Amino acid sequence: MNRSRSSQPPVPRVTRSAGSRLTELAERLDSGPGPYGKQRRKQTDSALAQDLSQMSMSGQDTLNNSSPSASAVKSSSRGGLASVARLVKLGRCKNVVVVAGAGVSTASGIPDFRTPGTGLYANLEKYNIPYPEAIFNIDYFSNDPQPFFSLAKALYPGSHRPNYIHYFIRMLHHKGLLLRVYTQNIDGLERLCGIPDDKLVEAHGSFATAACHLCYTAYPAEEAKQAIMNDKLPICTFCAATVKPDVVFFGEDLPQRYFLNTQDFPKADLLIIMGTSLQIEPFASLVNTIRSTVPRLLLNRNAVGPFEKVPLRRADHMELGDLEETVRRFAEMLGWNDDIEDLMRSQETLSLPTLISSPLSVDQTSCQSRGTPAGTETSRSRAGGQRGASSGSEETDSETDSKSSASSSQST
């Protein structure tokens, strides 16, 4: 028997993994003959690079007066926040892409994965798994789902609130500057703080929907949650396999919305990377698919990925340290701090919206078709896939609303 398939055009199959960087795409975008290659680079790119160069020189005096302990930042950040804040205030950054990792949510009380001693992977001994990442490995889950379900009871959304960093990202949208936010987080805090669905790509899924891990038949998310919370296994009514939340495991296909990156990153004029180790592929390599003249700003505790290189690329900037403090300083430079705090206060007065949506049909949420052992084809329902990739090309109500405030933001 055949299940209904998505009407979306076929997309490449990309799975979540910890290896193999996708550097070829970045090289093609930089040097190929296409619209984003050097042969057809827009004149505005040169002007932007010149602005960055001038700001880098002007930032040296500030850096030379900083403490010796900041030597790593001195040699590479070249003015960091101040340079990028000036570009934003000058109106040079109108299509901002944000790449967010687990460090964004630590200020909300959710541990990240890899911090020694306090990270999630350092505290999994009680689950008796062969190695930390096994708890998010689809083959291991298929054999023994109980360790993940035990952890999921603590990870389910509802007990944590968005923090200042989440509202900074929402303010980017409110100012009409946010093109898209790509998050690795599965905690749902981006949604909870009010970032519209069409501006959000949950690259590693979420708990908002659930499906069979074998045949991908959609399953009521609330029923799955209740079973897990009561130490029971949610069972697929179609094939009797185990159901799990639509969190993307190692070895699973990424949501269809992830492929909006092929539209967004060539279009971006500022990339902000925050709270991530840039170790999980293919997500980590997204930061290399942006044009070389576009500024990249790393806000992180440590230098990661391409920001570990010395010297940095000419348009790269980084600010290292406590993420929430750094983002607050950035907002103050932009003149947004009061607006963000007002937004946080107003949001806190609202009741918590549900993060568990009603199940959608396979047609509406299909990710991409895969063959079953019997040779039939099936489509998987995934969090973040409720809207097809075509949503990236259609102007939505939220985009219209955000653009209406763009003119006022330029005078800020």
Buried (B, 14 or more C-beta within 10 A) or exposed (E): EEBEBBEBEEBEEBBBEEEEEBEEBBEBBBEBEEEBBEEEBEEEBEEBBEBBEEBBEBBEEEBEEEEEEEEBBBEBBBBBBBBBBBBBBEEBBBBBBBBBBBBBBBBBEBBBBBBEEEBBBBEBEEBEBEEBBBBBBBEBBBEBBEBBBBBBEEBBBEEBBBBBBBBBBBBBBBBBBBBBBBBBBBBBBBBBBBBBBBBBBBBBBBBBBBBBBBBBBBBBBBBBBEBBEEEEBBBBEBBEBBBBBBBBBBBBBBBBBBBBBBBBBBBBBBBBBBBBBBBBBBBBBBBBBBBBBBBBBBBBBBBBBBBEEEEBBEBBBBBBBEBBEBBBBBBBBBEBBEBBBEBBEEBEEEEEEEBBBEBBEBEBBBBBBEEEEEEEEBBBBBBBBBBBBEBBEEEBEBBEEBEEEBEEBBEE
